[in-house]
Amino acid sequence: MSKISYYTAEGLKKLRDELNQLKDVERPKASQAIAEARDKGDLSENAEYDAAKESQGMLEMQISKLEETLSNARIIDEAQIDDTKVLVHSTVKIKNQTDGMEMVYKLVAESESDLKTGKISVDSPIGKGLLGKEVGNIAEILVPNGVLKFKIIEISRD
């Protein structure tokens, strides 16, 4: 069963643009590469043909995966997000209870996650551990190194 993912309008546009690029540009290139390799003679000993066919197969798999993601994608209206709990597309300020370090993360769909910009997946251990928490709650999150404890300091949507 496919899982529904929530995206911003910008994130969904990025996925659609990527799919269009694959279908409109990469797919014709792959077909052309197969045709050129086929024209070079005996297919049973043609490594270039085999590589082109394999590349096309990978491309089609990527297109299929993106189409499935898009079919299960929903745009979330960030104005409707409840600021009292950590939800998808919430921006949350947390404090590590062990070292006192504060961090700010925005919880997003997996394909939108980018740690460099502070966007973490709701499917990540930290994302899952923060979901549903309120300001003042302590989130105990199981990670490979043990349990991390984060205090929820602030929840916003920006």
MARDOKOL-985726 format. One record per residue (C-alpha): x, y, z. Coordinates in steps of 0.001 Angstrom, whole numbers, padded with zeros to 6 digits, always signed. Layout:
% MARDOKOL-985726
XYZ ...
***
This chain:
% MARDOKOL-985726
+000000+000000+000000 +001335+003395-000946 +001962+006026+001643 +000574+009543+001336 +003182+012283+001632 +002565+015954+002247 +004413+018613+000283 +004570+022337-000050 +003480+023682-003434 +007172+024389-004144 +008233+020838-003248 +005520+019316-005416 +006489+021556-008349 +010095+020350-007994 +008958+016727-008225 +006799+017440-011288 +009663+019306-012976 +012003+016373-012314 +009457+013933-013770 +008987+016111-016859 +012771+016313-017330 +013041+012524-017179 +010150+011944-019586 +010765+014758-022064 +014571+014867-022168 +016143+011751-020674 +013737+009177-022128 +014315+010302-025762 +018093+010329-025109 +017907+006735-023843 +015913+005633-026897 +018420+007351-029172 +021343+005615-027421 +019659+002224-027912 +019008+002949-031594 +022625+004006-032159 +023960+000913-030383 +021584-001341-032338 +022906+000105-035601 +026420-001053-034699 +025739-004681-035512 +025432-008017-033679 +023393-007424-030519 +024628-010604-028801 +028145-009150-028504 +027259-005480-028244 +028104-004198-024748 +027060-000688-025702 +023549-001966-026534 +023335-003873-023238 +024439-000786-021297 +021925+001420-023111 +019089-001038-022400 +020077-001249-018737 +020240+002534-018516 +016778+002771-020054 +015458+000249-017532 +016845+002294-014637 +015344+005466-016110 +011915+003844-016467 +012123+002622-012871 +012953+006154-011716 +010036+007574-013728 +007679+004964-012290 +008795+005719-008719 +008306+009473-009238 +004863+008909-010763 +003875+006812-007745 +005195+009473-005353 +003251+012165-007191 +000062+010093-007211 +000265+009870-003410 +001375+013473-002875 -000858+016000-001211 -000274+019731-000861 -000514+020926+002684 -001858+024387+003394 +000721+025715+005822 -001774+028313+007086 -003887+025467+008469 -001081+023864+010494 -001778+023688+014223 +001036+025541+016001 +000419+023775+019294 +001792+020410+018123 +004687+019309+015950 +003223+018228+012603 +004384+017841+009002 +005716+021232+007846 +006087+022529+011389 +009289+024360+012212 +010417+023252+015641 +013127+024592+017926 +014501+021880+020188 +017114+021713+022921 +019296+018665+023449 +018908+017759+027126 +022406+016236+027265 +024578+019061+025928 +022164+022016+025926 +022595+022582+022185 +019603+024176+020430 +018560+023294+016882 +015795+024354+014527 +014292+021888+012066 +011414+021928+009624 +009687+018564+009254 +009056+017725+005589 +008377+014777+003291 +011368+012517+002730 +012039+013753-000804 +012141+017378+000412 +014544+016721+003294 +017845+018596+003232 +019818+018711+006466 +021952+021617+005213 +018855+023824+005113 +017389+022426+008335 +014728+020282+006666 +014397+016776+008109 +012122+013970+007025 +009096+013146+009141 +010138+009527+008544 +013572+010002+010140 +014008+008859+013759 +014130+012465+015004 +011167+013483+012819 +009063+010571+014079 +010049+011295+017665 +009019+014953+017425 +005618+014428+015756 +002690+015208+018006 +004790+016812+020748 +003901+020188+022274 +006016+023040+023619 +007588+021964+026893 +007408+018220+026097 +010525+016077+026175 +010878+013851+023109 +012865+010681+023799 +014185+009468+020462 +015842+006118+019898 +018848+006464+017597 +021643+003982+016842 +023811+005477+019625 +021075+005200+022255 +018316+007550+023359 +018401+011302+022716 +016219+013636+024745 +015044+016894+023201 +012894+019533+024854 +010437+021261+022524 +011101+025008+022903 +009068+026523+020089 +006755+025424+017280 +006017+027658+014319 +005245+027605+010634 +007308+029728+008300 
***
